[in-house]
Amino acid sequence: MGTYQANKNATDAEIAANQAAIAAAKQEIEANKQRIAANQSSIDEVAQSTQKRFSELGDFVVKGEHTVYFSTGDYSIPGADRQALADLAKQALAYQKGYVIQVAAFADGVIVGSAFVRRLLPESPEGIAGVRDLTTELSAGVRRTGAP
């Protein structure tokens, strides 16, 4: 009978220890659930503010602009235009809410047309892939880029 009682006492002690461990684990699980909920709330707030900021990217007021014309085959910015662009940049830095700088490029129709035709000629190694690449390159010049 003594062996039975000793085994029972040992088993009861293990059960009590396991129950205490289970209770501690349940408390830790509840604490983790609260931390997860707090983190999810923080993530949701950041996601909402980020979404708001991106949705407002198109909302801007033109504060200044300058057009630069280039001669055929020339890509250097003349001195007066360079100074005007520098002045615009200085103005942009003063805006507290940020700024958007838009650069658009346009090419002469004859130049663009001849570039397309050259890529479609039978002796051209570029072919349709070259037309696709040229289209991508030209369209990049009229895409808006910004620094919100």
MOUR-V360286 format. One line per field, one symbol per residue. ss: DSSP state (@ for helix, = for strand, . for the rest). phi: phi as a letter, one per 30 degrees, with the letter a starting at -180 (. if undefined). burial: + if it has 24 or more other C-alpha atoms within 12 Angstrom, else -. A space follows every 10 residues. Layout:
BEGIN
ss: ???
phi: ???
burial: ???
END
This chain:
BEGIN
ss: .@@@@@@@@@ @@@@@@@@@@ @@@@@@@@@@ @@@@@@@@@@ @@@@@@@@@@ @@@@@..... .......... ........@@ @@@@@@@@@@ @@@.....=. ........@@ @@@@@@@@@@ ......@@@@ @@@@@@@@@@ ......=.
phi: .ddddddddd dddddddddd dddddddddd dddddddddd dddddddddd dddddcedcb cdcaaacccc deicbdcded dedddddddd dddddddjab ccbbbbbddd dddddddedc deddddhddd dddddddddd dcddbbbd
burial: ---------- ---------- ---------- ---------- ---------- ---------- ---------- ---------- -------+-- -+------++ ++-------- ----++---- ---------- +--+------ --------
END
